[in-house]
Amino acid sequence: MKIKGAVFDMDGLMFDTEKLLVRFWKESAYSYGYSMTDENVFEIRSLSRKYSVPLLKSIFGEDFPFEEVRNRRITFMNEYIDTYGFEVKKGLYELLDFLKENNYLIAVATATDRIRAESYLKKAGVYEYFDTIICGDMVKNGKPEPDIYITACTESGLSPEECVAFEDSPNGIKSAYSAGCRVIMIPDLTQPDDSIKPMLSGVYESLDKATEFFKEV
């Protein structure tokens, strides 16, 4: 089936914000007396609250104050970004320009809430590129369930089979793949492992390199 659209994750894929999420989850947890590791945070990347709450409680105990830690993490991260901003991932503008010039529909499917997602997209100067923006607070079931990708494709007027999904995290890849999209991984904090390699239609070191996929198909 002909590819007509591209759906982008946001954190860690378009913007170099995953390293900030790791830093501030750890700092927030520590302020409540918990020693959270990088690996603990990797496990909850793009993971909906339905899954992340029981996962962290299974690690740190039922008394782990998820909402308090999460809210403080958001405060820390917002203060940092308001002061220092964030880096845009290599090749983002080149890939978005390529997609626009070749008449692909472009959407966002991010676990981040709409207010923050739109703020980040505008800060980076890419908001106007996107025809559809679907955020974590706009669907019932978040990643790794397929809802957010199905919704992004449907709102774009396309089927998932007509779309390529760009992701950096295993939970996001599982979401896009189960929706029926072809999935391209741009690794950020972790490389593809054996559990997700069969789900991938391509792996590229940066977003601009992914133009090759569209030229080939």
C-alpha positions in Angstrom: 0.0 0.0 0.0 1.3 3.4 -0.9 2.7 5.5 1.9 0.8 8.8 2.2 1.5 10.0 5.8 4.1 10.2 8.5 3.4 10.2 12.2 6.0 11.4 14.7 6.6 10.7 18.3 7.9 13.8 20.1 10.2 13.4 23.2 13.5 11.8 22.2 12.5 11.6 18.6 12.0 15.3 17.5 13.5 16.9 20.6 16.3 15.9 22.9 14.1 15.9 25.9 14.3 12.2 27.0 17.6 12.9 28.8 15.8 15.6 30.7 13.0 13.3 31.6 15.6 10.8 33.0 17.4 13.5 34.9 14.3 15.0 36.5 12.5 11.8 37.2 15.6 10.7 39.2 15.9 14.1 40.9 12.2 14.2 41.8 12.2 10.6 43.1 15.3 11.3 45.2 13.6 14.3 46.8 11.0 11.9 48.1 13.7 9.4 49.3 13.7 7.0 46.4 16.8 6.0 44.3 15.6 5.8 40.8 18.0 4.5 38.1 18.3 5.4 34.4 16.9 1.9 33.6 13.8 2.5 35.7 13.0 5.6 33.7 13.8 3.9 30.4 11.0 1.4 31.3 8.4 4.1 31.6 9.3 6.1 28.5 6.1 6.8 26.5 4.3 4.5 28.9 0.8 5.5 29.8 -0.1 6.0 33.5 -2.2 2.8 33.4 1.1 0.9 33.1 3.7 3.2 34.6 2.0 3.5 38.0 1.9 -0.2 38.8 5.3 -0.7 37.3 7.0 1.9 39.5 5.0 0.6 42.5 6.3 -2.9 41.8 9.8 -1.6 41.9 9.6 0.9 44.8 6.7 -0.4 46.8 3.0 0.4 47.0 3.7 3.5 49.0 5.6 5.1 46.1 3.9 8.5 45.7 3.6 8.4 41.9 1.5 11.5 41.4 3.7 13.7 43.7 6.9 12.5 42.1 5.5 13.0 38.6 4.2 16.5 39.3 7.5 17.5 40.8 9.3 16.1 37.8 7.1 18.2 35.5 7.8 21.3 37.6 11.6 20.7 37.5 11.5 20.0 33.8 9.3 23.0 32.9 11.6 25.3 34.9 14.6 24.0 33.1 13.1 24.3 29.6 11.8 27.8 30.4 15.3 28.8 31.3 17.5 26.9 28.9 15.2 25.5 26.2 15.9 22.2 24.6 17.8 20.8 21.6 16.1 19.8 18.4 17.2 16.4 17.1 19.5 16.2 14.1 17.7 16.2 10.8 14.2 17.1 12.0 13.8 20.2 9.8 15.3 18.4 6.8 12.9 15.5 7.1 9.9 17.7 7.7 10.8 19.8 4.6 11.2 16.7 2.5 7.8 15.4 3.6 6.0 18.7 2.9 7.7 19.1 -0.5 6.5 15.6 -1.4 2.9 16.1 -0.2 2.9 13.7 2.7 0.4 14.3 5.5 2.3 14.8 8.8 1.0 14.1 12.3 2.2 13.9 15.9 1.4 11.1 18.3 2.9 11.9 21.7 2.3 10.7 25.2 2.9 14.3 26.4 -0.3 16.3 27.2 -1.5 18.8 24.5 -0.6 22.0 26.3 3.1 21.0 26.7 3.3 19.3 23.3 2.0 22.4 21.5 4.4 24.6 23.5 7.4 22.4 22.6 6.4 22.3 18.9 6.0 26.1 18.8 9.3 26.7 20.6 11.1 24.6 18.0 9.3 26.3 15.1 7.7 23.2 13.7 4.1 23.5 14.8 2.9 24.6 11.4 4.3 21.5 9.7 1.8 19.2 11.3 -1.7 18.5 9.9 -2.8 16.6 13.0 -1.6 16.6 16.6 -2.8 13.8 18.9 -1.6 13.8 22.6 -1.7 11.5 25.5 -4.6 13.3 27.2 -6.7 12.9 24.0 -7.0 9.1 23.9 -8.4 6.6 26.4 -5.5 4.2 26.3 -1.9 5.5 25.9 1.2 3.8 24.6 2.0 0.9 24.2 -1.7 0.4 23.2 -2.3 1.3 19.6 -5.0 4.0 20.2 -2.9 7.1 19.8 -1.5 6.0 16.4 -4.9 4.8 15.1 -6.4 8.2 16.1 -3.5 10.2 14.5 -3.9 8.2 11.2 -7.7 8.4 11.3 -7.7 12.2 12.0 -5.4 12.6 9.0 -7.8 10.7 6.8 -5.5 7.8 6.4 -5.3 4.1 7.4 -2.4 3.1 9.6 -1.2 0.9 6.7 -0.7 4.2 4.7 1.5 5.7 7.4 5.1 5.5 8.6 5.6 6.0 12.3 8.8 7.5 13.7 9.7 6.4 17.2 12.7 6.1 19.5 11.3 4.0 22.4 10.2 0.4 22.7 6.8 1.4 24.1 6.1 3.8 21.3 7.3 1.2 18.7 4.9 -1.4 20.1 2.1 1.1 19.9 2.7 2.1 16.3 3.3 -1.5 15.2 0.2 -2.8 16.8 -1.8 0.0 15.1 -0.6 -1.3 11.7 1.9 1.4 10.8 5.3 0.8 9.3 7.7 1.8 12.0 11.1 3.5 11.7 13.3 3.8 14.8 15.6 6.7 15.3 17.5 5.4 18.5 18.0 7.9 21.3 18.8 6.5 24.7 18.5 2.9 23.8 19.2 0.7 20.7 16.7 -1.7 19.2 16.7 -5.1 21.0 15.6 -8.5 19.7 12.1 -8.0 21.0 11.4 -5.0 18.8 13.7 -5.6 15.7 10.9 -7.6 14.0 8.6 -4.7 14.3 10.8 -2.3 12.5 10.8 -1.3 8.8 14.0 0.7 9.2 16.6 2.1 11.7 18.4 5.3 11.0 21.0 7.2 13.0 19.2 10.6 12.5 15.9 11.8 11.1 17.3 13.2 7.9 18.7 9.8 6.9 15.1 8.5 6.9 14.3 10.3 3.7 16.0 7.3 2.1 13.1 5.1 3.2 10.6 7.2 1.3 12.7 7.3 -1.8 13.0 3.5 -1.7 9.2 2.8 -1.3 
